Amino acid sequence: MATIRTAAAEPALPAGFVNASRALVAAAADVAVTVQRRVVGDANIRTARDNAWAATLENRARHEERAALTREVAALVARRTMADAR
């Protein structure tokens, strides 16, 4: 008869390893934030909202550039069409 293995039968990582890993990542994040605050100052810390707003502004600028290029190409095509009609 074949033995069925379940997730409960699988050996798990020791809880101490997981907790130590989480503690190490949390400590590294705290160090990174502290260094950033010291280097750029509390008022200049980038947040997710700041990053999202910067991305929005970049998208708007890219859209405006694309629209300007489209207008230029349309003007060139119109001029060529008028020149061919003469």
Residue frames relative to the residue before (quaternion, step in Angstrom):
aa qw qx qy qz dx dy dz
M 1.0000 0.0000 0.0000 0.0000 0.00 0.00 0.00
A 0.4106 -0.7252 0.5021 0.2309 3.58 -0.90 0.97
T 0.3809 -0.7114 0.5467 0.2234 3.52 -1.09 0.77
I 0.2697 -0.7530 0.5807 0.1515 3.57 -0.89 0.94
R 0.2220 -0.7753 0.5798 0.1158 3.54 -0.78 1.08
T 0.1500 -0.7792 0.6043 0.0723 3.53 -0.94 0.87
A 0.6834 -0.4730 0.3538 0.4291 3.54 -1.30 0.22
A 0.6248 0.5456 -0.3434 0.4405 3.57 1.07 -0.66
A 0.6612 0.5126 -0.3066 0.4538 3.58 1.13 -0.60
E 0.5683 0.5997 -0.3834 0.4127 3.61 1.22 -0.42
P 0.4476 -0.6711 0.5035 0.3093 3.59 -0.93 0.75
A 0.2931 -0.7677 0.5509 0.1456 3.56 -0.87 0.98
L 0.5877 -0.5373 0.4516 0.4024 3.54 -1.27 0.33
P 0.5487 -0.6052 0.4422 0.3703 3.56 -1.01 0.63
A 0.5656 -0.6226 0.4286 0.3299 3.56 -1.01 0.83
G 0.6075 0.5730 -0.3565 0.4190 3.60 1.04 -0.64
F 0.6337 0.5284 -0.3234 0.4632 3.59 1.04 -0.78
V 0.6612 0.5018 -0.3000 0.4701 3.58 0.93 -0.92
N 0.6780 0.4874 -0.2967 0.4635 3.57 0.85 -0.91
A 0.6480 0.5071 -0.3223 0.4681 3.58 0.99 -0.76
S 0.6323 0.5276 -0.3287 0.4623 3.60 1.01 -0.77
R 0.6646 0.4944 -0.3001 0.4732 3.57 0.91 -0.90
A 0.6522 0.5123 -0.3166 0.4605 3.56 0.94 -0.82
L 0.6454 0.5201 -0.3159 0.4617 3.58 1.00 -0.81
V 0.6626 0.4897 -0.3046 0.4778 3.61 0.92 -0.86
A 0.6503 0.5101 -0.3183 0.4643 3.60 0.93 -0.82
A 0.6572 0.5015 -0.3103 0.4693 3.59 0.95 -0.83
A 0.6443 0.5133 -0.3198 0.4682 3.60 0.97 -0.81
A 0.6442 0.5112 -0.3212 0.4696 3.61 0.99 -0.79
D 0.6444 0.5152 -0.3201 0.4657 3.58 0.98 -0.81
V 0.6413 0.5119 -0.3222 0.4721 3.59 0.97 -0.81
A 0.6590 0.5136 -0.3155 0.4499 3.60 0.90 -0.88
V 0.6612 0.4933 -0.3055 0.4755 3.60 0.95 -0.84
T 0.6529 0.5164 -0.3172 0.4543 3.58 0.94 -0.85
V 0.6511 0.5003 -0.3122 0.4778 3.59 0.95 -0.85
Q 0.6503 0.5127 -0.3235 0.4578 3.59 0.93 -0.85
R 0.6481 0.5135 -0.3232 0.4602 3.61 0.92 -0.83
R 0.6665 0.5021 -0.3027 0.4606 3.60 0.98 -0.81
V 0.7027 0.4804 -0.2722 0.4488 3.57 0.95 -0.89
V 0.8215 0.2448 -0.1149 0.5021 3.61 0.73 -1.02
G 0.5093 -0.6510 0.4234 0.3709 3.60 1.20 -0.27
D 0.6392 -0.5674 0.3704 0.3636 3.55 -1.18 0.63
A 0.6721 0.5190 -0.3063 0.4302 3.60 0.98 -0.80
N 0.7422 0.4224 -0.2207 0.4711 3.60 1.14 -0.51
I 0.3736 0.7204 -0.4976 0.3063 3.59 1.21 0.33
R 0.3571 -0.7327 0.5403 0.2093 3.58 -0.81 1.01
T 0.1610 -0.7721 0.6096 0.0795 3.54 -0.98 0.89
A 0.6804 -0.4513 0.3619 0.4499 3.56 -1.28 0.10
R 0.6259 0.5337 -0.3356 0.4591 3.58 1.05 -0.73
D 0.6402 0.5171 -0.3190 0.4700 3.59 0.99 -0.83
N 0.6585 0.5090 -0.3025 0.4645 3.57 0.95 -0.88
A 0.6556 0.5063 -0.3111 0.4658 3.58 0.98 -0.84
W 0.6555 0.5023 -0.3173 0.4662 3.61 0.95 -0.82
A 0.6376 0.5161 -0.3282 0.4685 3.60 0.98 -0.79
A 0.6481 0.5061 -0.3161 0.4732 3.59 0.99 -0.79
T 0.6286 0.5310 -0.3308 0.4620 3.59 1.03 -0.77
L 0.6644 0.4974 -0.3026 0.4686 3.58 0.93 -0.88
E 0.6401 0.5154 -0.3236 0.4689 3.59 1.01 -0.77
N 0.6446 0.5140 -0.3201 0.4667 3.59 0.99 -0.80
R 0.6429 0.5152 -0.3245 0.4647 3.59 0.98 -0.82
A 0.6594 0.5069 -0.3083 0.4618 3.58 0.92 -0.91
R 0.6480 0.5110 -0.3135 0.4698 3.59 0.97 -0.85
H 0.6470 0.5126 -0.3138 0.4693 3.60 1.01 -0.83
E 0.6538 0.5069 -0.3146 0.4654 3.60 0.95 -0.83
E 0.6444 0.5098 -0.3208 0.4711 3.60 0.99 -0.79
R 0.6509 0.5103 -0.3111 0.4681 3.58 0.98 -0.84
A 0.6508 0.5058 -0.3147 0.4708 3.60 0.99 -0.82
A 0.6401 0.5157 -0.3280 0.4656 3.60 0.98 -0.79
L 0.6516 0.5045 -0.3132 0.4720 3.59 0.96 -0.82
T 0.6319 0.5268 -0.3262 0.4655 3.58 1.00 -0.81
R 0.6480 0.5072 -0.3190 0.4701 3.62 0.97 -0.81
E 0.6479 0.5200 -0.3182 0.4567 3.59 0.97 -0.84
V 0.6591 0.4937 -0.3096 0.4753 3.59 0.92 -0.89
A 0.6404 0.5198 -0.3287 0.4601 3.61 0.95 -0.80
A 0.6479 0.5086 -0.3197 0.4684 3.59 1.01 -0.80
L 0.6432 0.5159 -0.3236 0.4642 3.60 0.99 -0.78
V 0.6529 0.5033 -0.3095 0.4740 3.57 0.95 -0.87
A 0.6523 0.5124 -0.3202 0.4576 3.60 0.94 -0.85
R 0.6490 0.5112 -0.3172 0.4657 3.60 0.96 -0.84
R 0.6652 0.4989 -0.3099 0.4609 3.57 0.94 -0.86
T 0.6340 0.5287 -0.3240 0.4621 3.56 1.03 -0.80
M 0.6571 0.4972 -0.3053 0.4773 3.59 0.99 -0.83
A 0.6488 0.5097 -0.3165 0.4681 3.61 1.01 -0.77
D 0.6561 0.5003 -0.3111 0.4717 3.60 1.02 -0.75
A 0.6401 0.5407 -0.3217 0.4408 3.58 1.10 -0.67
R 0.6041 0.5789 -0.3555 0.4166 3.61 1.13 -0.52
